Amino acid sequence: MISIFTPTYNRAYTLDRLFTSLMNQTCKDFEWIIVNDGSNDNTEDRINKYIEKADFEIYYVYQENQGKHISLNLGQQMAKEELFMCIDSDDWITETTVERILQDYHHIIGKDSIGGMMYLDKDENNKIIGSNIPDYKESNWIDLVHRQNMTGDKLYIFKTKIIKNYSFYSYPNNNHMPPTYQLYLFSNDYNFFCINHPLKVVKYLPDGISRNITLKYFTAPENYMLYRKIIHKYLPTFKARLKNIIHYNIAAIISREKDKQLLFKSKSLIVKSKLLLPISYIFYLYFKTKNKQKVKE
């Protein structure tokens, strides 16, 4: 009923915890899809042991390192079950997660405006990550973020046949695309059914994306330019659009890419981008200084 997907890169040391949480599920109506994104540790050996031990189906694929977003594209296309959820390799789920999702699923069956469900995340000390969400209500993710000031990571459950239509685009040699790229596209067409209850436990590791987000501007600048250009039309507030242009400029300064697909086409946006260039450059210098030990000229 649920395709649980995990992208992993050199995280063999965290996978046991996630696997144990899957083994402990009170309902085993799921498959586990793992995409190894070019790990050079003992990830594959560990997963082979899981396959021998598990009482649920495990599907494993290795690919050359391309980034989580490309792994997600593959995982979504591999998914065969009705619902799709992504659990990162350093996170895990509560024992009743699958059972709870299947119980709540009846709220969205047959409702074309709802493309999935949203739950809360919590940390190891049971503290809720970020803000609460509306309970048992249909809500739009863009509205929640920009009009209701929702913060923090959440657990997203998608109808598989829908999320397969929202793949991540990527430029060559850009190994990251913000996960919200997909959420903006999805939320322009569909809403979530929100349940204000935590099902996923998250742990932010020092080498994780969340703690190194500004570095990604330097490793994937073209993707960031494209991301900022695409989401701009979905941003509902002036403040959000202004901030987005600044971040677009930062990526553009780093990229120096002249690909027309990456450039703003609207004359008003071009003017605003030029006017905000000085402050954008200041932020670029800040990002560069912050990541000076990792950024290659």
Stockholm file with secondary structure:
# STOCKHOLM 1.0

chainA/1-297         MISIFTPTYNRAYTLDRLFTSLMNQTCKDFEWIIVNDGSNDNTEDRINKYIEKADFEIYYVYQENQGKHISLNLGQQMAKEELFMCIDSDDWITETTVERILQDYHHIIGKDSIGGMMYLDKDENNKIIGSNIPDYKESNWIDLVHRQNMTGDKLYIFKTKIIKNYSFYSYPNNNHMPPTYQLYLFSNDYNFFCINHPLKVVKYLPDGISRNITLKYFTAPENYMLYRKIIHKYLPTFKARLKNIIHYNIAAIISREKDKQLLFKSKSLIVKSKLLLPISYIFYLYFKTKNKQKVKE
#=GR chainA/1-297 SS CEEEEEEESSCHHHHHHHHHHHHTCSCCCEEEEEEEESCCSSHHHHHHHHHHHCSSEEEEEEECSCCHHHHHHHHHHHCCSSEEEECCTTCEECTTHHHHHHHHGGGTTTCTTEEEEEEEEECTTCCBCSCCCCSSEEECHHHHHHTSCCCSCEEEEEEHHHHTTCCCCCCTTCCCCCTHHHHHHHHTTCEEEEEEEEEEECCCCTTSSGGGGGGHHHHSHHHHHHHHHHHGGGCCSHHHHHHHHHHHHHHHHHHCCCCGGGSCCSHHHHHHHHHTHHHHHHHHHHHHHHTTTTCCC
#=GC SS_cons         CEEEEEEESSCHHHHHHHHHHHHTCSCCCEEEEEEEESCCSSHHHHHHHHHHHCSSEEEEEEECSCCHHHHHHHHHHHCCSSEEEECCTTCEECTTHHHHHHHHGGGTTTCTTEEEEEEEEECTTCCBCSCCCCSSEEECHHHHHHTSCCCSCEEEEEEHHHHTTCCCCCCTTCCCCCTHHHHHHHHTTCEEEEEEEEEEECCCCTTSSGGGGGGHHHHSHHHHHHHHHHHGGGCCSHHHHHHHHHHHHHHHHHHCCCCGGGSCCSHHHHHHHHHTHHHHHHHHHHHHHHTTTTCCC
//
